[in-house]
């Protein structure tokens, strides 16, 4: 089932436009996972990038949102986020024994938490984490980055899905 994939209004204010574009890209990423079996959700179709699975993409994006909004913007604890694990490359892409449904639920919960953080802040507010230079960015910059990264990985998901089972389409 194709979710509602609508762009924000043409005359939207800045916040509505930014959040509308971010939500559209999030929906596209979730949509690309619809109807996948567990084996396909965890199967890599790019030999040189074994973590590039549908479940891996969603896991990565969950931790990207956590990185930018909970750690860098709010100044939260980075130790809970595998993106900051310097002992294991691409740890945020690894799903372990978690099912696609679990990975999607984690992503959904993180997106809801991200939305709460954004709703409570001004676009001009800057990050609070003292240990990372990227925290100096304002919320507006962080949202543009999240749109860019989510869109890029939604495009990856489009290609991965087509290679898995031939399913393609944008909207």
mmCIF file of the C-alpha atoms, coordinates in Angstrom:
data_MODEL
# 
_entry.id   MODEL 
# 
loop_
_atom_site.group_PDB 
_atom_site.id 
_atom_site.type_symbol 
_atom_site.label_atom_id 
_atom_site.label_alt_id 
_atom_site.label_comp_id 
_atom_site.label_asym_id 
_atom_site.label_entity_id 
_atom_site.label_seq_id 
_atom_site.pdbx_PDB_ins_code 
_atom_site.Cartn_x 
_atom_site.Cartn_y 
_atom_site.Cartn_z 
_atom_site.occupancy 
_atom_site.B_iso_or_equiv 
_atom_site.pdbx_formal_charge 
_atom_site.auth_seq_id 
_atom_site.auth_comp_id 
_atom_site.auth_asym_id 
_atom_site.auth_atom_id 
_atom_site.pdbx_PDB_model_num 
ATOM 1   C CA . UNK A 1 1   ? 0.000  0.000   0.000  1.00 0.00 ? 1   UNK A CA 1 
ATOM 2   C CA . UNK A 1 2   ? 1.423  3.350   -1.026 1.00 0.00 ? 2   UNK A CA 1 
ATOM 3   C CA . UNK A 1 3   ? 1.395  5.817   1.874  1.00 0.00 ? 3   UNK A CA 1 
ATOM 4   C CA . UNK A 1 4   ? 0.409  9.430   1.438  1.00 0.00 ? 4   UNK A CA 1 
ATOM 5   C CA . UNK A 1 5   ? 3.409  10.863  -0.364 1.00 0.00 ? 5   UNK A CA 1 
ATOM 6   C CA . UNK A 1 6   ? 2.616  14.541  -0.716 1.00 0.00 ? 6   UNK A CA 1 
ATOM 7   C CA . UNK A 1 7   ? 5.004  17.424  -0.892 1.00 0.00 ? 7   UNK A CA 1 
ATOM 8   C CA . UNK A 1 8   ? 4.520  20.342  1.480  1.00 0.00 ? 8   UNK A CA 1 
ATOM 9   C CA . UNK A 1 9   ? 2.345  23.209  0.211  1.00 0.00 ? 9   UNK A CA 1 
ATOM 10  C CA . UNK A 1 10  ? 3.991  25.497  -2.340 1.00 0.00 ? 10  UNK A CA 1 
ATOM 11  C CA . UNK A 1 11  ? 3.405  28.544  -0.124 1.00 0.00 ? 11  UNK A CA 1 
ATOM 12  C CA . UNK A 1 12  ? 4.437  26.895  3.145  1.00 0.00 ? 12  UNK A CA 1 
ATOM 13  C CA . UNK A 1 13  ? 6.278  28.823  5.811  1.00 0.00 ? 13  UNK A CA 1 
ATOM 14  C CA . UNK A 1 14  ? 9.861  27.745  6.483  1.00 0.00 ? 14  UNK A CA 1 
ATOM 15  C CA . UNK A 1 15  ? 9.133  25.326  9.346  1.00 0.00 ? 15  UNK A CA 1 
ATOM 16  C CA . UNK A 1 16  ? 6.242  23.677  7.518  1.00 0.00 ? 16  UNK A CA 1 
ATOM 17  C CA . UNK A 1 17  ? 8.351  23.275  4.371  1.00 0.00 ? 17  UNK A CA 1 
ATOM 18  C CA . UNK A 1 18  ? 11.338 21.798  6.220  1.00 0.00 ? 18  UNK A CA 1 
ATOM 19  C CA . UNK A 1 19  ? 9.275  19.361  8.256  1.00 0.00 ? 19  UNK A CA 1 
ATOM 20  C CA . UNK A 1 20  ? 7.106  18.482  5.274  1.00 0.00 ? 20  UNK A CA 1 
ATOM 21  C CA . UNK A 1 21  ? 10.099 17.555  3.124  1.00 0.00 ? 21  UNK A CA 1 
ATOM 22  C CA . UNK A 1 22  ? 11.662 15.564  5.955  1.00 0.00 ? 22  UNK A CA 1 
ATOM 23  C CA . UNK A 1 23  ? 8.458  13.635  6.579  1.00 0.00 ? 23  UNK A CA 1 
ATOM 24  C CA . UNK A 1 24  ? 8.050  12.898  2.865  1.00 0.00 ? 24  UNK A CA 1 
ATOM 25  C CA . UNK A 1 25  ? 11.518 11.352  2.697  1.00 0.00 ? 25  UNK A CA 1 
ATOM 26  C CA . UNK A 1 26  ? 10.860 9.348   5.870  1.00 0.00 ? 26  UNK A CA 1 
ATOM 27  C CA . UNK A 1 27  ? 7.637  8.001   4.371  1.00 0.00 ? 27  UNK A CA 1 
ATOM 28  C CA . UNK A 1 28  ? 9.391  7.010   1.163  1.00 0.00 ? 28  UNK A CA 1 
ATOM 29  C CA . UNK A 1 29  ? 11.997 5.079   3.156  1.00 0.00 ? 29  UNK A CA 1 
ATOM 30  C CA . UNK A 1 30  ? 9.279  3.237   5.120  1.00 0.00 ? 30  UNK A CA 1 
ATOM 31  C CA . UNK A 1 31  ? 7.276  2.613   1.940  1.00 0.00 ? 31  UNK A CA 1 
ATOM 32  C CA . UNK A 1 32  ? 10.234 0.900   0.277  1.00 0.00 ? 32  UNK A CA 1 
ATOM 33  C CA . UNK A 1 33  ? 10.147 -1.670  3.098  1.00 0.00 ? 33  UNK A CA 1 
ATOM 34  C CA . UNK A 1 34  ? 6.487  -2.585  2.679  1.00 0.00 ? 34  UNK A CA 1 
ATOM 35  C CA . UNK A 1 35  ? 5.860  -6.213  1.812  1.00 0.00 ? 35  UNK A CA 1 
ATOM 36  C CA . UNK A 1 36  ? 9.470  -7.346  2.238  1.00 0.00 ? 36  UNK A CA 1 
ATOM 37  C CA . UNK A 1 37  ? 10.139 -10.708 3.834  1.00 0.00 ? 37  UNK A CA 1 
ATOM 38  C CA . UNK A 1 38  ? 12.774 -10.991 6.546  1.00 0.00 ? 38  UNK A CA 1 
ATOM 39  C CA . UNK A 1 39  ? 15.328 -12.660 4.292  1.00 0.00 ? 39  UNK A CA 1 
ATOM 40  C CA . UNK A 1 40  ? 15.098 -9.888  1.693  1.00 0.00 ? 40  UNK A CA 1 
ATOM 41  C CA . UNK A 1 41  ? 15.045 -7.140  4.341  1.00 0.00 ? 41  UNK A CA 1 
ATOM 42  C CA . UNK A 1 42  ? 18.434 -8.345  5.593  1.00 0.00 ? 42  UNK A CA 1 
ATOM 43  C CA . UNK A 1 43  ? 19.937 -9.353  2.240  1.00 0.00 ? 43  UNK A CA 1 
ATOM 44  C CA . UNK A 1 44  ? 22.703 -7.259  0.772  1.00 0.00 ? 44  UNK A CA 1 
ATOM 45  C CA . UNK A 1 45  ? 22.580 -6.726  -2.981 1.00 0.00 ? 45  UNK A CA 1 
ATOM 46  C CA . UNK A 1 46  ? 25.754 -4.643  -3.129 1.00 0.00 ? 46  UNK A CA 1 
ATOM 47  C CA . UNK A 1 47  ? 28.733 -6.978  -2.714 1.00 0.00 ? 47  UNK A CA 1 
ATOM 48  C CA . UNK A 1 48  ? 31.101 -4.215  -1.646 1.00 0.00 ? 48  UNK A CA 1 
ATOM 49  C CA . UNK A 1 49  ? 28.640 -2.826  0.933  1.00 0.00 ? 49  UNK A CA 1 
ATOM 50  C CA . UNK A 1 50  ? 27.296 -5.719  3.017  1.00 0.00 ? 50  UNK A CA 1 
ATOM 51  C CA . UNK A 1 51  ? 25.497 -3.413  5.427  1.00 0.00 ? 51  UNK A CA 1 
ATOM 52  C CA . UNK A 1 52  ? 23.473 -1.863  2.610  1.00 0.00 ? 52  UNK A CA 1 
ATOM 53  C CA . UNK A 1 53  ? 20.291 -3.796  3.311  1.00 0.00 ? 53  UNK A CA 1 
ATOM 54  C CA . UNK A 1 54  ? 16.796 -2.411  3.661  1.00 0.00 ? 54  UNK A CA 1 
ATOM 55  C CA . UNK A 1 55  ? 16.874 -3.070  7.402  1.00 0.00 ? 55  UNK A CA 1 
ATOM 56  C CA . UNK A 1 56  ? 20.370 -1.599  7.588  1.00 0.00 ? 56  UNK A CA 1 
ATOM 57  C CA . UNK A 1 57  ? 19.267 1.588   5.833  1.00 0.00 ? 57  UNK A CA 1 
ATOM 58  C CA . UNK A 1 58  ? 16.406 2.066   8.268  1.00 0.00 ? 58  UNK A CA 1 
ATOM 59  C CA . UNK A 1 59  ? 18.638 1.331   11.259 1.00 0.00 ? 59  UNK A CA 1 
ATOM 60  C CA . UNK A 1 60  ? 21.201 3.835   10.024 1.00 0.00 ? 60  UNK A CA 1 
ATOM 61  C CA . UNK A 1 61  ? 18.568 6.533   9.582  1.00 0.00 ? 61  UNK A CA 1 
ATOM 62  C CA . UNK A 1 62  ? 17.209 5.925   13.083 1.00 0.00 ? 62  UNK A CA 1 
ATOM 63  C CA . UNK A 1 63  ? 20.676 6.618   14.485 1.00 0.00 ? 63  UNK A CA 1 
ATOM 64  C CA . UNK A 1 64  ? 21.232 9.600   12.164 1.00 0.00 ? 64  UNK A CA 1 
ATOM 65  C CA . UNK A 1 65  ? 18.153 11.287  13.631 1.00 0.00 ? 65  UNK A CA 1 
ATOM 66  C CA . UNK A 1 66  ? 19.342 10.413  17.141 1.00 0.00 ? 66  UNK A CA 1 
ATOM 67  C CA . UNK A 1 67  ? 22.823 11.787  16.376 1.00 0.00 ? 67  UNK A CA 1 
ATOM 68  C CA . UNK A 1 68  ? 21.677 15.138  15.102 1.00 0.00 ? 68  UNK A CA 1 
ATOM 69  C CA . UNK A 1 69  ? 18.744 15.890  17.365 1.00 0.00 ? 69  UNK A CA 1 
ATOM 70  C CA . UNK A 1 70  ? 19.312 14.070  20.633 1.00 0.00 ? 70  UNK A CA 1 
ATOM 71  C CA . UNK A 1 71  ? 23.113 14.104  20.823 1.00 0.00 ? 71  UNK A CA 1 
ATOM 72  C CA . UNK A 1 72  ? 24.297 17.173  18.910 1.00 0.00 ? 72  UNK A CA 1 
ATOM 73  C CA . UNK A 1 73  ? 21.267 19.445  19.301 1.00 0.00 ? 73  UNK A CA 1 
ATOM 74  C CA . UNK A 1 74  ? 20.192 18.548  22.847 1.00 0.00 ? 74  UNK A CA 1 
ATOM 75  C CA . UNK A 1 75  ? 23.663 17.609  24.080 1.00 0.00 ? 75  UNK A CA 1 
ATOM 76  C CA . UNK A 1 76  ? 22.650 14.038  24.948 1.00 0.00 ? 76  UNK A CA 1 
ATOM 77  C CA . UNK A 1 77  ? 24.696 10.929  25.633 1.00 0.00 ? 77  UNK A CA 1 
ATOM 78  C CA . UNK A 1 78  ? 26.545 9.702   22.540 1.00 0.00 ? 78  UNK A CA 1 
ATOM 79  C CA . UNK A 1 79  ? 27.491 6.374   24.153 1.00 0.00 ? 79  UNK A CA 1 
ATOM 80  C CA . UNK A 1 80  ? 24.019 4.935   23.475 1.00 0.00 ? 80  UNK A CA 1 
ATOM 81  C CA . UNK A 1 81  ? 24.392 5.515   19.740 1.00 0.00 ? 81  UNK A CA 1 
ATOM 82  C CA . UNK A 1 82  ? 26.388 2.996   17.656 1.00 0.00 ? 82  UNK A CA 1 
ATOM 83  C CA . UNK A 1 83  ? 27.307 5.751   15.193 1.00 0.00 ? 83  UNK A CA 1 
ATOM 84  C CA . UNK A 1 84  ? 29.829 6.931   17.759 1.00 0.00 ? 84  UNK A CA 1 
ATOM 85  C CA . UNK A 1 85  ? 31.358 3.459   18.237 1.00 0.00 ? 85  UNK A CA 1 
ATOM 86  C CA . UNK A 1 86  ? 34.913 3.861   17.018 1.00 0.00 ? 86  UNK A CA 1 
ATOM 87  C CA . UNK A 1 87  ? 35.693 0.154   17.455 1.00 0.00 ? 87  UNK A CA 1 
ATOM 88  C CA . UNK A 1 88  ? 33.218 -1.087  14.847 1.00 0.00 ? 88  UNK A CA 1 
ATOM 89  C CA . UNK A 1 89  ? 32.815 0.578   11.468 1.00 0.00 ? 89  UNK A CA 1 
ATOM 90  C CA . UNK A 1 90  ? 29.214 1.151   10.368 1.00 0.00 ? 90  UNK A CA 1 
ATOM 91  C CA . UNK A 1 91  ? 27.839 -0.219  13.650 1.00 0.00 ? 91  UNK A CA 1 
ATOM 92  C CA . UNK A 1 92  ? 24.678 1.845   13.158 1.00 0.00 ? 92  UNK A CA 1 
ATOM 93  C CA . UNK A 1 93  ? 23.878 -0.162  10.012 1.00 0.00 ? 93  UNK A CA 1 
ATOM 94  C CA . UNK A 1 94  ? 23.954 -3.511  11.824 1.00 0.00 ? 94  UNK A CA 1 
ATOM 95  C CA . UNK A 1 95  ? 20.618 -4.934  12.866 1.00 0.00 ? 95  UNK A CA 1 
ATOM 96  C CA . UNK A 1 96  ? 21.713 -8.109  14.634 1.00 0.00 ? 96  UNK A CA 1 
ATOM 97  C CA . UNK A 1 97  ? 18.765 -10.412 15.185 1.00 0.00 ? 97  UNK A CA 1 
ATOM 98  C CA . UNK A 1 98  ? 16.182 -7.598  15.081 1.00 0.00 ? 98  UNK A CA 1 
ATOM 99  C CA . UNK A 1 99  ? 13.367 -8.106  12.602 1.00 0.00 ? 99  UNK A CA 1 
ATOM 100 C CA . UNK A 1 100 ? 12.465 -5.525  10.008 1.00 0.00 ? 100 UNK A CA 1 
ATOM 101 C CA . UNK A 1 101 ? 9.328  -4.741  12.026 1.00 0.00 ? 101 UNK A CA 1 
ATOM 102 C CA . UNK A 1 102 ? 11.473 -4.042  15.091 1.00 0.00 ? 102 UNK A CA 1 
ATOM 103 C CA . UNK A 1 103 ? 13.885 -1.875  13.127 1.00 0.00 ? 103 UNK A CA 1 
ATOM 104 C CA . UNK A 1 104 ? 10.971 0.077   11.624 1.00 0.00 ? 104 UNK A CA 1 
ATOM 105 C CA . UNK A 1 105 ? 9.368  0.497   15.066 1.00 0.00 ? 105 UNK A CA 1 
ATOM 106 C CA . UNK A 1 106 ? 12.658 1.856   16.430 1.00 0.00 ? 106 UNK A CA 1 
ATOM 107 C CA . UNK A 1 107 ? 12.854 4.266   13.498 1.00 0.00 ? 107 UNK A CA 1 
ATOM 108 C CA . UNK A 1 108 ? 9.251  5.332   13.984 1.00 0.00 ? 108 UNK A CA 1 
ATOM 109 C CA . UNK A 1 109 ? 9.848  6.002   17.678 1.00 0.00 ? 109 UNK A CA 1 
ATOM 110 C CA . UNK A 1 110 ? 12.997 7.981   16.903 1.00 0.00 ? 110 UNK A CA 1 
ATOM 111 C CA . UNK A 1 111 ? 11.175 10.059  14.295 1.00 0.00 ? 111 UNK A CA 1 
ATOM 112 C CA . UNK A 1 112 ? 8.442  10.835  16.832 1.00 0.00 ? 112 UNK A CA 1 
ATOM 113 C CA . UNK A 1 113 ? 11.100 11.856  19.377 1.00 0.00 ? 113 UNK A CA 1 
ATOM 114 C CA . UNK A 1 114 ? 12.812 14.001  16.731 1.00 0.00 ? 114 UNK A CA 1 
ATOM 115 C CA . UNK A 1 115 ? 9.512  15.710  15.951 1.00 0.00 ? 115 UNK A CA 1 
ATOM 116 C CA . UNK A 1 116 ? 9.026  16.509  19.668 1.00 0.00 ? 116 UNK A CA 1 
ATOM 117 C CA . UNK A 1 117 ? 12.502 18.023  19.879 1.00 0.00 ? 117 UNK A CA 1 
ATOM 118 C CA . UNK A 1 118 ? 11.952 20.165  16.792 1.00 0.00 ? 118 UNK A CA 1 
ATOM 119 C CA . UNK A 1 119 ? 8.504  21.323  17.943 1.00 0.00 ? 119 UNK A CA 1 
ATOM 120 C CA . UNK A 1 120 ? 9.965  22.624  21.194 1.00 0.00 ? 120 UNK A CA 1 
ATOM 121 C CA . UNK A 1 121 ? 12.769 24.635  19.592 1.00 0.00 ? 121 UNK A CA 1 
ATOM 122 C CA . UNK A 1 122 ? 13.393 27.617  17.373 1.00 0.00 ? 122 UNK A CA 1 
ATOM 123 C CA . UNK A 1 123 ? 15.013 27.067  14.002 1.00 0.00 ? 123 UNK A CA 1 
ATOM 124 C CA . UNK A 1 124 ? 17.690 29.500  15.166 1.00 0.00 ? 124 UNK A CA 1 
ATOM 125 C CA . UNK A 1 125 ? 18.584 27.484  18.280 1.00 0.00 ? 125 UNK A CA 1 
ATOM 126 C CA . UNK A 1 126 ? 22.015 25.874  18.102 1.00 0.00 ? 126 UNK A CA 1 
ATOM 127 C CA . UNK A 1 127 ? 23.174 22.525  19.325 1.00 0.00 ? 127 UNK A CA 1 
ATOM 128 C CA . UNK A 1 128 ? 24.401 22.081  22.869 1.00 0.00 ? 128 UNK A CA 1 
ATOM 129 C CA . UNK A 1 129 ? 26.905 19.242  22.760 1.00 0.00 ? 129 UNK A CA 1 
ATOM 130 C CA . UNK A 1 130 ? 30.282 20.663  23.783 1.00 0.00 ? 130 UNK A CA 1 
ATOM 131 C CA . UNK A 1 131 ? 32.305 17.795  22.336 1.00 0.00 ? 131 UNK A CA 1 
ATOM 132 C CA . UNK A 1 132 ? 31.393 18.064  18.657 1.00 0.00 ? 132 UNK A CA 1 
ATOM 133 C CA . UNK A 1 133 ? 31.921 21.005  16.300 1.00 0.00 ? 133 UNK A CA 1 
ATOM 134 C CA . UNK A 1 134 ? 28.790 20.000  14.340 1.00 0.00 ? 134 UNK A CA 1 
ATOM 135 C CA . UNK A 1 135 ? 26.698 20.940  17.374 1.00 0.00 ? 135 UNK A CA 1 
ATOM 136 C CA . UNK A 1 136 ? 27.380 24.602  16.549 1.00 0.00 ? 136 UNK A CA 1 
ATOM 137 C CA . UNK A 1 137 ? 24.896 24.338  13.679 1.00 0.00 ? 137 UNK A CA 1 
ATOM 138 C CA . UNK A 1 138 ? 21.449 25.764  14.200 1.00 0.00 ? 138 UNK A CA 1 
ATOM 139 C CA . UNK A 1 139 ? 18.317 23.607  14.039 1.00 0.00 ? 139 UNK A CA 1 
ATOM 140 C CA . UNK A 1 140 ? 17.501 24.896  10.553 1.00 0.00 ? 140 UNK A CA 1 
ATOM 141 C CA . UNK A 1 141 ? 20.874 23.619  9.263  1.00 0.00 ? 141 UNK A CA 1 
ATOM 142 C CA . UNK A 1 142 ? 20.377 20.283  11.016 1.00 0.00 ? 142 UNK A CA 1 
ATOM 143 C CA . UNK A 1 143 ? 16.931 19.840  9.469  1.00 0.00 ? 143 UNK A CA 1 
ATOM 144 C CA . UNK A 1 144 ? 18.249 20.599  5.987  1.00 0.00 ? 144 UNK A CA 1 
ATOM 145 C CA . UNK A 1 145 ? 20.959 18.018  6.588  1.00 0.00 ? 145 UNK A CA 1 
ATOM 146 C CA . UNK A 1 146 ? 18.390 15.441  7.764  1.00 0.00 ? 146 UNK A CA 1 
ATOM 147 C CA . UNK A 1 147 ? 16.314 16.070  4.637  1.00 0.00 ? 147 UNK A CA 1 
ATOM 148 C CA . UNK A 1 148 ? 19.410 15.615  2.480  1.00 0.00 ? 148 UNK A CA 1 
ATOM 149 C CA . UNK A 1 149 ? 20.565 12.453  4.194  1.00 0.00 ? 149 UNK A CA 1 
ATOM 150 C CA . UNK A 1 150 ? 17.116 10.879  4.432  1.00 0.00 ? 150 UNK A CA 1 
ATOM 151 C CA . UNK A 1 151 ? 16.491 11.654  0.761  1.00 0.00 ? 151 UNK A CA 1 
ATOM 152 C CA . UNK A 1 152 ? 19.846 10.180  -0.255 1.00 0.00 ? 152 UNK A CA 1 
ATOM 153 C CA . UNK A 1 153 ? 19.152 6.973   1.630  1.00 0.00 ? 153 UNK A CA 1 
ATOM 154 C CA . UNK A 1 154 ? 15.568 6.807   0.391  1.00 0.00 ? 154 UNK A CA 1 
ATOM 155 C CA . UNK A 1 155 ? 17.131 6.769   -3.077 1.00 0.00 ? 155 UNK A CA 1 
ATOM 156 C CA . UNK A 1 156 ? 19.421 3.950   -2.006 1.00 0.00 ? 156 UNK A CA 1 
ATOM 157 C CA . UNK A 1 157 ? 16.384 2.085   -0.691 1.00 0.00 ? 157 UNK A CA 1 
ATOM 158 C CA . UNK A 1 158 ? 14.684 2.540   -4.057 1.00 0.00 ? 158 UNK A CA 1 
ATOM 159 C CA . UNK A 1 159 ? 17.610 0.896   -5.830 1.00 0.00 ? 159 UNK A CA 1 
ATOM 160 C CA . UNK A 1 160 ? 18.055 -1.858  -3.221 1.00 0.00 ? 160 UNK A CA 1 
ATOM 161 C CA . UNK A 1 161 ? 14.359 -2.717  -3.398 1.00 0.00 ? 161 UNK A CA 1 
ATOM 162 C CA . UNK A 1 162 ? 14.435 -2.908  -7.174 1.00 0.00 ? 162 UNK A CA 1 
ATOM 163 C CA . UNK A 1 163 ? 17.457 -5.214  -7.047 1.00 0.00 ? 163 UNK A CA 1 
ATOM 164 C CA . UNK A 1 164 ? 15.770 -7.402  -4.416 1.00 0.00 ? 164 UNK A CA 1 
ATOM 165 C CA . UNK A 1 165 ? 12.467 -8.069  -6.134 1.00 0.00 ? 165 UNK A CA 1 
ATOM 166 C CA . UNK A 1 166 ? 11.968 -5.679  -9.046 1.00 0.00 ? 166 UNK A CA 1 
ATOM 167 C CA . UNK A 1 167 ? 9.635  -3.357  -7.119 1.00 0.00 ? 167 UNK A CA 1 
ATOM 168 C CA . UNK A 1 168 ? 10.085 0.222   -8.186 1.00 0.00 ? 168 UNK A CA 1 
ATOM 169 C CA . UNK A 1 169 ? 8.292  3.499   -8.174 1.00 0.00 ? 169 UNK A CA 1 
ATOM 170 C CA . UNK A 1 170 ? 8.397  6.887   -6.612 1.00 0.00 ? 170 UNK A CA 1 
ATOM 171 C CA . UNK A 1 171 ? 4.903  8.370   -6.446 1.00 0.00 ? 171 UNK A CA 1 
# 
